[in-house]
């Protein structure tokens, strides 16, 4: 709401209109507008200046698929992945611009960005993001019982590891679905691949039903502290 009146051009263009009413949290920013990046950089600077202990500032996308349809955003191109339109080229060009601007004044601080949903894939025209960017790549490792799905996910993770200095995996160990989310052997194999690929950590959404999710949620942090720990031994320890 802060810029709706003065700068409607930085808001998402949908069906010919700028979505300036944010009461229902619709719309991504217009990532191609240079003013959007300048405002984001100013907000990050203000955050760090007001919070000297803060180490990072989030540039992550909003949790929707309402991406800007203006001509400039459209020129970046849209790919399709697993039935979803992917707007990574426009979004990570914005992240790149903000990161380079922040390096001028706060070289020791970081920007974080989710590689999520409509921006899961790495950008095609950026070889490597600035080193002050940390990427949280969202992947649902419970799907890796399907070898083809796993191979695609791992190729994406390996590509992201080449594109950024700090890669963290964002997983979904404990969503509250009817089918139990319990896959410790797959999780252990995935953590080994993450470490081998240069990943530095894991964040997982976990809203657990403890009777069937607790063993895995117990064991995984032990492996994050010490990658040489054996999943089977940890499960025995828990039980």
C-alpha positions as CSV (number, residue, x, y, z in Angstrom):
1,X,0.0,0.0,0.0
2,X,3.0,2.4,0.6
3,X,3.6,3.1,-3.1
4,X,0.2,2.4,-4.6
5,X,-0.7,6.1,-5.3
6,X,2.7,7.5,-6.2
7,X,4.1,4.5,-8.2
8,X,1.4,2.2,-9.5
9,X,3.9,1.2,-12.3
10,X,5.8,-1.1,-9.9
11,X,2.8,-3.2,-9.2
12,X,1.7,-6.3,-11.1
13,X,-0.1,-5.7,-14.4
14,X,-2.9,-8.2,-14.8
15,X,-5.6,-8.1,-17.4
16,X,-4.6,-4.6,-18.3
17,X,-4.7,-3.2,-14.8
18,X,-2.1,-2.6,-12.1
19,X,-3.0,-4.6,-8.9
20,X,-2.3,-1.8,-6.3
21,X,-4.9,-3.1,-3.8
22,X,-2.9,-5.5,-1.6
23,X,-5.6,-6.2,0.9
24,X,-6.0,-9.8,-0.5
25,X,-2.2,-10.2,-1.1
26,X,-2.5,-10.7,-4.8
27,X,0.2,-10.1,-7.3
28,X,4.0,-10.0,-7.5
29,X,5.8,-6.8,-8.0
30,X,6.7,-5.7,-11.6
31,X,10.2,-7.2,-11.5
32,X,11.3,-5.5,-14.8
33,X,10.8,-1.9,-13.6
34,X,14.1,-0.4,-12.4
35,X,12.3,1.5,-9.7
36,X,11.2,-1.8,-8.1
37,X,14.8,-2.8,-7.7
38,X,15.8,0.6,-6.3
39,X,13.0,0.6,-3.8
40,X,13.9,-3.0,-2.7
41,X,17.5,-2.0,-2.2
42,X,16.5,1.0,-0.2
43,X,14.3,-1.2,2.0
44,X,17.1,-3.6,2.6
45,X,19.5,-0.9,3.5
46,X,17.0,0.6,5.9
47,X,16.5,-2.8,7.5
48,X,20.2,-3.3,8.1
49,X,20.8,0.2,9.3
50,X,17.9,-0.2,11.8
51,X,18.9,-3.7,12.8
52,X,22.7,-3.9,13.1
53,X,22.6,-7.5,14.1
54,X,20.5,-8.6,11.1
55,X,22.4,-10.8,8.6
56,X,19.9,-11.1,5.8
57,X,16.9,-9.5,4.1
58,X,14.3,-11.4,2.2
59,X,13.4,-10.7,-1.4
60,X,11.3,-13.9,-1.8
61,X,8.3,-13.9,-4.1
62,X,4.8,-13.6,-2.7
63,X,3.0,-16.9,-2.3
64,X,0.9,-16.7,-5.5
65,X,1.3,-17.1,-9.3
66,X,0.1,-13.6,-10.2
67,X,3.1,-12.5,-12.2
68,X,3.3,-9.2,-14.0
69,X,2.0,-9.3,-17.6
70,X,3.6,-6.0,-18.8
71,X,5.6,-6.0,-22.0
72,X,9.0,-5.7,-20.3
73,X,8.3,-8.6,-17.9
74,X,7.0,-10.7,-20.8
75,X,10.1,-10.1,-22.8
76,X,12.2,-12.1,-20.3
77,X,10.3,-15.2,-21.4
78,X,8.2,-17.8,-19.6
79,X,9.0,-21.5,-19.5
80,X,6.8,-24.4,-18.4
81,X,7.9,-26.9,-15.7
82,X,5.7,-29.6,-14.3
83,X,2.6,-27.8,-15.6
84,X,3.6,-24.5,-14.1
85,X,4.6,-21.3,-15.9
86,X,8.2,-20.3,-14.7
87,X,9.1,-16.6,-14.4
88,X,12.6,-17.1,-13.1
89,X,14.3,-14.9,-15.8
90,X,12.5,-11.7,-14.8
91,X,12.5,-12.4,-11.1
92,X,16.2,-13.3,-10.7
93,X,17.2,-10.3,-12.9
94,X,15.5,-8.2,-10.2
95,X,17.3,-10.1,-7.4
96,X,20.6,-9.6,-9.3
97,X,20.1,-5.9,-9.6
98,X,19.2,-5.5,-5.9
99,X,22.1,-7.6,-4.8
100,X,24.7,-5.6,-6.8
101,X,23.2,-2.3,-5.4
102,X,23.4,-3.6,-1.8
103,X,27.1,-4.7,-2.3
104,X,28.0,-1.0,-2.6
105,X,26.9,-0.1,1.0
106,X,26.5,-3.4,2.9
107,X,28.9,-6.0,1.4
108,X,28.8,-8.1,4.6
109,X,25.0,-8.7,4.5
110,X,22.9,-11.1,2.5
111,X,19.7,-11.2,0.5
112,X,17.7,-14.4,0.5
113,X,15.4,-15.6,-2.2
114,X,13.1,-18.6,-2.6
115,X,13.4,-20.6,-5.8
116,X,9.8,-21.6,-5.4
117,X,6.7,-22.5,-7.4
118,X,6.7,-19.9,-10.3
119,X,10.5,-19.2,-10.0
120,X,11.8,-22.7,-9.0
121,X,14.2,-23.0,-12.0
122,X,17.5,-21.1,-12.3
123,X,17.5,-18.1,-14.6
124,X,18.7,-18.8,-18.1
125,X,20.7,-15.6,-18.7
126,X,22.5,-15.2,-15.4
127,X,25.6,-17.3,-15.1
128,X,26.0,-16.6,-11.4
129,X,24.2,-14.4,-8.9
130,X,26.3,-12.1,-6.7
131,X,27.9,-13.8,-3.7
132,X,25.6,-11.9,-1.2
133,X,22.6,-13.9,-2.5
134,X,21.4,-17.0,-0.6
135,X,19.0,-19.2,-2.5
136,X,16.4,-21.4,-0.7
137,X,15.5,-24.1,-3.3
138,X,12.0,-25.6,-2.6
139,X,11.8,-29.3,-3.4
140,X,9.5,-32.0,-2.1
141,X,11.9,-34.9,-1.4
142,X,9.1,-37.2,-0.5
143,X,8.5,-37.5,-4.3
144,X,11.9,-39.1,-4.8
145,X,10.5,-42.6,-4.6
146,X,10.0,-41.9,-8.3
147,X,13.5,-42.1,-9.9
148,X,12.6,-39.9,-12.8
149,X,11.3,-37.2,-10.5
150,X,14.4,-37.4,-8.4
151,X,16.8,-37.1,-11.3
152,X,15.1,-33.9,-12.5
153,X,15.2,-32.5,-9.0
154,X,18.8,-33.3,-8.6
155,X,19.7,-31.7,-11.9
156,X,18.0,-28.5,-10.8
157,X,19.8,-28.5,-7.5
158,X,23.1,-29.1,-9.1
159,X,22.5,-26.2,-11.5
160,X,21.5,-23.9,-8.7
161,X,24.7,-24.8,-6.9
162,X,26.6,-23.5,-9.8
163,X,24.5,-20.3,-10.0
164,X,24.9,-19.1,-6.4
165,X,27.4,-19.0,-3.5
166,X,25.0,-20.1,-0.8
167,X,22.4,-22.8,-1.5
168,X,19.9,-24.1,1.1
169,X,17.3,-26.7,0.5
170,X,13.7,-25.9,1.5
171,X,11.8,-29.2,2.0
172,X,8.4,-30.4,3.1
173,X,8.9,-33.1,5.8
174,X,5.7,-32.6,7.7
175,X,2.8,-31.4,5.7
176,X,-0.5,-32.5,7.2
177,X,-1.7,-34.8,4.5
178,X,-3.6,-38.1,5.0
179,X,-0.7,-40.1,3.6
180,X,2.1,-40.4,6.2
181,X,5.2,-38.4,5.3
182,X,7.9,-40.8,6.4
183,X,10.8,-41.4,4.2
184,X,14.0,-41.5,6.3
185,X,16.2,-43.5,3.8
186,X,15.3,-41.1,0.9
187,X,15.9,-38.1,3.2
188,X,19.3,-39.4,4.2
189,X,20.3,-40.0,0.5
190,X,19.1,-36.6,-0.4
191,X,21.1,-34.9,2.4
192,X,24.2,-36.7,1.1
193,X,23.6,-35.4,-2.4
194,X,23.0,-31.9,-1.0
195,X,26.3,-31.9,0.8
196,X,28.1,-33.3,-2.2
197,X,26.7,-30.6,-4.4
198,X,27.9,-27.8,-2.0
199,X,24.6,-27.1,-0.2
200,X,25.1,-25.5,3.2
201,X,21.8,-26.3,5.0
202,X,18.2,-27.4,5.1
203,X,15.0,-25.7,6.1
204,X,11.8,-27.8,6.3
205,X,8.2,-27.1,6.8
206,X,7.0,-29.5,9.4
207,X,3.5,-29.5,10.9
208,X,4.0,-33.0,12.2
209,X,1.7,-35.8,13.2
210,X,4.3,-37.0,15.7
211,X,3.4,-40.8,15.9
212,X,4.6,-41.3,12.3
213,X,6.8,-38.2,11.6
214,X,8.9,-37.9,14.8
215,X,11.7,-40.5,14.0
216,X,12.7,-38.7,10.8
217,X,12.4,-35.2,12.3
218,X,14.6,-36.4,15.1
219,X,17.2,-38.0,12.9
220,X,17.7,-35.4,10.2
221,X,19.1,-32.6,12.4
222,X,21.7,-35.1,13.7
223,X,22.9,-35.7,10.1
224,X,22.9,-31.9,9.5
225,X,25.3,-31.5,12.4
226,X,27.4,-34.5,11.4
227,X,27.0,-35.8,7.8
228,X,28.8,-39.1,8.8
229,X,25.9,-40.1,11.1
230,X,24.0,-43.2,9.8
231,X,20.3,-42.9,9.4
232,X,19.6,-46.5,10.5
233,X,21.6,-46.0,13.7
234,X,19.8,-42.8,14.4
235,X,16.4,-44.4,14.0
236,X,17.5,-47.2,16.3
237,X,18.6,-44.6,18.8
238,X,15.2,-42.8,18.6
239,X,13.1,-46.0,18.9
